[in-house]
Amino acid sequence: MVSMISLLLLSALFVNHLCSATNDTITPNNFLRDGETIVSNGGTFALGFFSPANSQKRYVGIWFNKVSVKTVVWVANRDNPINNSSTGVVKIDDKGSLVIIDGNSSDPVWSTNVSIPIKGLFYKLMESGNLVLYDENRGDFLWQSFDFPTDTFLPGMKLGLNLKLGTSWSFRSWKSPDDPSTGIFTLSMDGTASPEMVIKKASQKIWRSGPWNGQGWNSVPTMRSPNLNYNFMNDPNEIYFSYSVADTSVFSRMVLDYLGLARREIWDENKRQWNTFRSYTDGDCNSYGKCGAFGSCNSNNVQICSCLPGFEFKSSNKESQHCVRKRKLLCGQGDGFLKLEKVKLPDTSNATVHMGWSIKDCEVECMNNCSCTGYSSAYVDGSGCLAWFGDLVDVREFTEGGQELFVRVDAIELENSERHSSLAKKKLVLLCVLIVVGFLIFFSAVYYLCKKARKRGLVHRERLRKEILNSPSSEAYKEANTKFELPIFNLNSVMVATENFSLANKLGEGGFGPVYKGKLPNGCEIAVKRLSKNSGQGVIEFKTEVDLIAKLQHRNLVQIIGCCVEEEEKMLIYEHLPNKSLDFLLFDKTRSTLLDWKVRCDIILGIARGVLYLHQDSRLRIIHRDLKASNILLDDKMNPKISDFGMARIFRGDQCQANTRRVVGTYGYMAPEYAMDGLFSIKSDVFSFGVLLLEIISGKKNSGFYHEDPTMNLINYAWELWKDGRILELVDPSMGTSFPEQEVVRFIKVGILCVQEKAKDRPTMHNVIFMLGNETPIPSLNQPAFVLTSNHNSANASAGSAPSLNEMSITIFEGR
């Protein structure tokens, strides 16, 4: 029974000990062994034993618990480690002190050195990283680690002087990366005159922050940060600087490393490293007194050291000699003060401060005291007075920030400066006058040239407008012409409609330039074809396209809304068609599934009716000369509309054929007689329609679709299948199998008939529509033309595309 009770007591003690290693407190009833830790309530910091890299010595410290790279921020026994032992214990002794005991000895190696009754007392690790002694009876901290910092300045810590107790809050570096014992560098507050932070190497000053100027430290111009809040206290009891973070999830610290470098760092969880947010001590000009007494340092100059006004280097070796006065200063005999701007104020150890004085009071008092070598406002708002008596040391020039410093100079230097300043002002006034006159001349010239150009543009626009509307180049046009009004848009309205031709509104780009989507004030969506200045389309082609499309009205022809001719711009404005162009859907494996047989049939018949209208039913007989899939646009109901009439030609009523030396069109769609001899007629368009029909049914491009044999084009492929009785293999698989086979075969036969070698063997578009819509017998088929199998310029055509010979085609109108 006794053994059972003993076992229960031991178990309770063990559980109590384990709990002590997992919460955030150490009480008189528990202790912390080596290998165990306590963790702050939010899990940010942990306290326990550790050994630095390459060391077997054991220390008790606090580190970031949520940072993957172990980062120690405070060390208790930094100068008294436990050597080569894992028997260390942290506990509260009978006097209330937290002590570190080496298991091999009863004497503590470190202690908080307090003496207080231990009832109601415990040590707690706060979420700020502060280890505090808390007395429940008093409800107050009796001791805290923040009062005994090591090398790391955490949010909530103080850097400064406790004037009431005669103590300080200062930071001491580690001796080396592997040795946390007290190093030779100290970061502390110098409160001799105006408080400033200083770093010392032993007793030698190596860096200082400059005095507090009401907003920040004088030599740290860019202290402002959205996540950092600074606090400076200066009263009879204490002088200190502290900071806090707005976002506590961001881990920030300021560390004084073993080389004496002070850095503010922020933890980057993604890169798993500490990033330097600001380094306070890097750079030559950050070294204390780099340029000596009455010298000034500017890191932007090749020669970084110079002398203050009224001073010069004692010898030519500017890097090793101090500055001395050029002339002996005769106090009260015309001497005065010169102002320097954006400077780091000199070391304040030989200065006095009067916070109740104004800058004017400061000047008067300093002027009346021959020992005063310079003065400045204490704060950037102009309040307070700092006056120096003796050498001005550690002055630095900034491009931004800093403060004004007034330096005492002799009468000659003051006179020379005033003369130089007067001359500089005169030069500045003269420069300003010249600049103003120059701008007036420039803007007058620009105004004159713009006015002249505007007038010339208006004349050019009107002349071109008349050419477009009243000067057609064809006799046939004159015969069929009736009066009409085509709206002409001004450039500004087009720019507003297209949001200044923004990239977001760009639909595509063709041989003659880009096409943009736009919206008119009445809500009408438009497509603007903006002709490039370097395009091949000149006034003639532009006129042709405007003339023809404006005169032609058919549901299967694209509708032109207007044009714009202004300055160097030539633009055509069409209705906007949301389903883009036929080739966009037809030659894409995914999008082609939208084109079942009914849709394809309607498209073929719509194109046929549009071509028939051009050839026969309109007031003009027009040969399109560039029928192809990319020139067939689709509206929201998939109705086809023929576009791009820049290459079209008008025939007289009795004209049936013409020839040209300038062969235009697109390889793969041109009839053989046109491609080789320049002869074109309505049968040329029939040939192009036949190619287009076969492409619509097969879903394949005519040119180079058969990769194993680049010379095998779609016409050739269709003929071979026809001869072998396998013509249905031509059908696009994306159409599925639910289509009327006889109707499809009829359409294919008509397509092959349209691409016959001889023009006389091809049907007219009237016959094409009749054969497509009826069961009438179709004439026997002869071998069709294989344009691409010959050497007539086909080598220039890309196997995967069908470029227009004159580099012109209207761009695909894409819906947005």
Number of C-alpha atoms within 10 A of each C-alpha: 6 6 8 9 10 11 12 11 12 12 12 12 14 12 11 14 16 15 14 21 21 14 16 23 24 22 19 18 12 18 19 24 21 18 13 16 18 22 25 22 16 12 15 19 24 25 25 22 23 21 18 15 10 9 12 15 19 24 24 24 18 26 21 19 19 15 17 11 13 12 13 21 20 25 26 22 19 19 14 15 22 24 13 11 14 18 15 23 20 22 21 23 16 12 12 23 24 24 20 28 20 22 15 11 10 9 11 17 17 20 18 17 12 14 11 13 12 16 12 13 22 20 24 22 24 19 17 17 26 21 23 20 24 19 19 12 9 10 10 11 13 14 18 17 19 20 17 16 22 27 26 24 24 24 20 16 22 23 24 26 23 16 14 9 9 9 12 19 21 22 22 25 25 24 16 13 13 13 18 25 18 18 20 16 26 24 26 21 23 19 18 13 17 22 24 25 21 17 27 18 15 11 10 11 15 18 25 27 23 24 25 20 22 14 15 21 20 26 27 16 17 12 14 12 10 8 12 14 14 15 13 16 13 14 8 9 12 16 21 23 22 17 16 16 18 11 11 13 9 13 19 23 18 20 23 22 20 20 15 22 17 22 20 19 18 17 20 13 13 6 8 11 14 18 14 14 14 16 14 16 19 13 9 13 22 19 16 22 23 22 27 22 20 27 27 26 27 19 15 11 9 7 11 18 20 22 21 23 22 23 18 20 21 14 12 9 9 18 15 13 16 19 22 18 17 16 14 10 17 12 17 13 9 14 18 21 21 19 13 15 15 18 22 26 26 26 22 24 16 15 22 16 21 17 14 9 18 16 17 12 14 20 21 10 16 22 20 11 12 14 14 19 21 28 29 27 26 27 19 18 10 17 18 20 25 26 26 22 18 14 17 23 21 26 27 25 22 17 11 11 17 22 23 19 23 18 21 26 27 23 20 16 21 19 15 11 15 13 12 12 12 12 12 12 12 12 12 12 12 12 12 12 12 12 12 12 12 12 12 12 12 12 12 12 12 12 12 12 12 13 12 12 14 14 13 13 17 15 14 17 19 14 13 18 18 12 15 20 17 13 14 17 14 13 12 18 20 12 12 14 15 8 7 9 8 14 13 16 17 12 18 12 14 21 13 14 23 22 16 15 19 12 12 11 19 19 21 17 17 18 19 22 21 19 26 27 29 27 16 13 10 6 9 11 17 22 28 28 26 21 23 18 13 10 14 15 21 15 13 15 16 19 20 21 22 23 22 20 21 19 21 17 16 17 14 24 24 27 20 25 20 19 24 23 22 22 16 11 13 20 23 21 25 21 19 27 26 17 21 24 26 22 21 16 19 26 17 13 13 10 12 20 15 14 20 16 21 12 13 18 18 14 23 24 19 20 22 23 21 22 25 23 22 24 24 16 13 15 17 23 24 23 24 24 27 29 27 26 25 22 24 26 28 24 18 12 10 19 21 28 23 26 27 21 25 24 21 17 19 20 20 16 13 8 11 12 14 12 13 11 8 9 19 20 27 23 26 28 29 28 31 25 19 20 22 13 12 16 17 24 23 24 26 27 26 31 27 25 27 27 26 24 27 26 24 25 26 23 23 22 25 26 24 22 18 16 11 8 9 13 20 18 23 24 26 20 15 24 21 14 14 19 10 9 10 12 18 17 12 20 24 22 14 19 19 11 11 8 13 10 12 11 15 18 17 18 22 25 23 24 27 25 24 31 32 24 19 16 20 9 17 25 21 19 24 15 13 24 18 12 18 22 13 10 11 10 8 13 12 8 17 14 16 19 20 19 25 26 14 11 9 13 12 17 13 11 18 12 18 12 15 20 17 18 16 17 15 23 26 22 25 25 30 22 16 12
